[in-house]
Amino acid sequence: MLVTGAGGYVGALLVPQLLRLGYRVIALDTFYFGTKVLFPVAAHPRLQLVRGDVRTIDPALLDGVEAVISLAAISNDPSGALSARWTFEVNTHATLRLAEAARTSGVRRFLHASSCSVYGCGGDNIVSETSPVAPLSVYAQSKVTAEQELAQLDTETFRTVSLRKATLYGASPRMRLDLVVNTMTAAALLHGRITVDGDGTQWRPLLHVRDAVRAYLACLAIPDAELPRAAVFNVLGRNTTIGDLACRISDAVGSCPIHHAGSTADPRSYRVNGDRFEKVTGFVAEYSLTHGVRDVHAALAGLRAEALNHPWYSTVATLKALLHRPAAAGGEPVRRHPLPFALPSLGTEEEHEVLDTLRSAWLTTGPKVKRFEQRCADYLGVRHAIALNSCTGALHVALAAAGIGPGDEVITSPITWPATTNVIHHLGATPVFADVEPDTLNLDPQQVERAVTPKTKAIVPVHMAGQPCDMDALGDIAHHHGLVVIEDAAHALGAHYKGTPVGRLSTATAFSFYPTKNITAIEGGLLATEDDSLAEHARILSSHGITRDAWRRYSTTGSPHWQLIEPGYKYNMTDVQASVGLHQLPRLEGFIAIRERYAAFYDEHLAGIPALMPLARRAYARHAHHLYIVQLDLRRLPLTRDEFIQALRAEGIATGIHFPSLHLQPYYQQQHEIPEDALPVARDISSRIVSLPLYPTMAADDLHDVVTAIKKVITAYAA
């Protein structure tokens, strides 16, 4: 026998009864309230205690199990209202996964804890199992959905039973004071007054918790032949109005005064018929309301008034605390299924085009690369768009074609991916870092000017996160000193500077089609330029240094003759890659619009958090919004940046770091001996920047989850 929620209000009484009847019991629970609720039977030889979450249950636990009693739930309406997702994950999705696994494992019976709250607003009419359901709460809807889906799993050898239990009451080792009878009894005892919400005319069916245990045992005893298929049963002891209930409790504890909190009736009102369950099982409730009130009264003897609000006695208080506690500290994560930091946005058009390419048998550089290049050139408004295997390759051949070589210096940003400086090293030149603007992470023109020496031959601006650098200022510096400008626009396809697309601002520009960039070609890059000579030289360098690529050699109009001009590289793009890019490029503007909208959402919902500040945006730029980077104020947050990232990861939110300054990396520390303080801004922000998820396939709930997780972590740790 597997019992989930075994440490709960019902489970704490059910498990000992099952053991008394000779069952071997696997008791699964998160045990938020500890295992002491099962202390009297904890050492029983037929009991296996398993601390775990029903959402991540190990199917091996079902080996040899004959029946499952599924009690685990986010229970009652107030608890369900705390988080609809959490409620459905536990009450519906996890229950169904468990049922499917149980059926696969040969379990014969699955008992599901449902609720009479599924009837919603039945008024004075008496409802039965055939009456329409009308759930008014997240909790009730989660139970309805679970019932309906479980019914689809029912077979001759796997029988499902949903027990729509009435509102429970009575004493249990896992005592609850957030159930109406128990709440009123505790209020009478601890405050000397009973409070009735609404006018008291709303109906409730009631069931003593020990009778609930008897109901589950009765379900186990029903022979298959007598059990209806996909059975649903109402289980109750009696129906009563809230007002009448208050009077009965008042009488039972000694004429306690009753206070009505308002005249508006609770919309939840239902009277329930339990004849069907009685007919099938012979079940009749044994415990009266008076018994229950006396049990609760005795269980609470000696408690102080503040106990009413203690999480031990309140499911909603416990769950609320778990929701607010960081997952890294044992709380409930914002997401059980992690949100990736970035994902590509691919459609069926890309799939079909790739298949067409594969079937054509022309896989390398060919007609689709040429089409893609032309479309990129048209989009950017440039004469030459050279498709390559990566942005790294584009930077490499651009600098080489521009004549950069041994002895030269190239000024660039330390806040970039290593590729930017690696290609400079590969050409025998020396990268020289200029510090960045503290609010944009883009090159600071003043620092660039200071870095110029007689050996300087080029500037490589990096348009960080998709926002263009101050190209007028950098252009002026380049013009004054006779320098070439090659832009690293890996983040910035679609960005504009003062109305001009990035790609038309300098000698040459390199773009990236890495899988998570604004568009992808699986992998890939592009070199854009207006310079005819540089373009021709770059094409030759990208294809081994020879004069004809594969398409120009082997197509029907090609020639097999070629010449080696100089040693080059193999940086060509394939037609398979171009097949993806051909359908990504037309969607770029739509992707950027979504990214812009999502960035605005972050701006709005993260505003006012003193420990966190997004990067500034310059009025001159049309931002491509490749990344959304925030800086942490570590003076206001008693966490390091890496601890903050780990805390978000525990909440199910992946993040990135773009980028730790290259001058702090071992290579530059050891080989170039650059002091950490040489670039104070880059050094400082390296330990404070975090990139948040930002991509078109994110849903609205994903954005809310990111914000919720950030606020949860900062609120908890900064308090």
Number of C-alpha atoms within 10 A of each C-alpha: 22 25 22 26 24 30 30 27 22 23 28 24 22 23 25 18 15 19 17 10 10 9 15 18 23 21 23 25 24 18 18 14 16 14 19 14 21 21 12 9 15 15 11 13 10 15 19 15 18 17 17 16 17 24 17 11 18 12 14 11 15 22 11 12 19 16 22 24 24 24 25 26 26 25 21 19 15 16 23 24 16 17 18 16 17 22 24 22 19 19 31 24 19 21 27 20 17 23 25 17 17 25 21 12 17 16 23 19 25 26 22 25 23 29 23 29 29 24 26 19 20 22 16 14 13 12 19 18 19 8 11 12 19 16 19 16 19 21 29 26 24 25 29 25 16 22 25 14 17 24 17 10 15 21 14 11 12 22 23 29 26 25 23 25 25 27 22 25 28 29 26 19 17 21 23 23 26 21 18 19 25 24 20 24 30 26 18 23 23 20 15 17 18 23 17 19 17 17 15 20 17 23 25 23 25 25 25 27 24 20 23 24 18 18 23 18 16 16 21 18 11 14 9 15 8 9 16 13 16 21 18 22 23 23 30 29 24 18 19 16 18 23 19 14 21 25 16 17 24 22 13 17 16 12 14 20 14 18 12 13 12 13 11 11 13 16 14 19 22 26 25 29 20 23 17 16 22 17 10 15 17 13 20 17 18 12 15 15 20 15 15 23 25 17 17 24 21 11 16 19 11 10 12 11 14 9 15 19 14 13 17 18 19 21 25 22 17 17 21 17 14 17 19 19 19 24 22 16 11 11 17 20 25 27 19 16 10 15 20 16 15 20 16 17 18 16 11 9 14 20 14 13 20 19 13 14 20 14 10 9 8 17 19 19 21 20 18 24 25 17 15 23 23 18 17 24 21 13 15 20 18 17 17 23 27 26 33 32 23 25 26 26 27 31 31 28 28 28 24 20 19 21 15 23 19 13 12 19 25 28 26 28 30 28 26 22 17 14 15 24 25 16 21 26 17 13 18 14 21 23 23 20 25 26 26 24 17 17 16 20 27 25 29 20 23 15 16 23 17 9 17 21 13 8 12 23 24 24 25 25 27 28 28 28 23 25 31 30 24 19 20 13 15 22 18 14 19 20 12 9 16 12 17 22 26 27 30 28 28 29 26 30 31 25 24 21 22 15 10 14 20 30 31 18 19 18 17 28 28 33 28 30 27 20 17 19 23 30 27 25 29 20 21 26 26 29 32 31 27 20 14 11 11 21 23 14 19 25 26 25 27 26 21 19 20 18 19 20 21 15 19 18 15 14 13 8 8 13 13 12 10 12 10 14 13 13 12 18 16 14 23 25 26 22 26 24 27 33 27 26 27 23 21 22 21 14 14 17 16 12 23 22 14 18 24 21 14 22 23 12 16 19 14 10 15 19 12 10 12 12 17 20 18 20 15 14 13 15 9 14 20 22 26 26 28 28 26 23 26 20 20 22 18 14 10 14 20 15 18 15 20 14 12 21 22 16 24 23 21 23 28 21 27 20 22 16 17 19 20 20 24 21 24 20 13 11 12 13 14 10 8 11 12 16 13 15 12 13 19 14 16 27 21 15 21 20 18 19 24 25 20 24 24 26 27 19 15 18 11 10 10 18 20 15 18 24 17 17 25 23 16 22 23 22 16 14 15 13 9
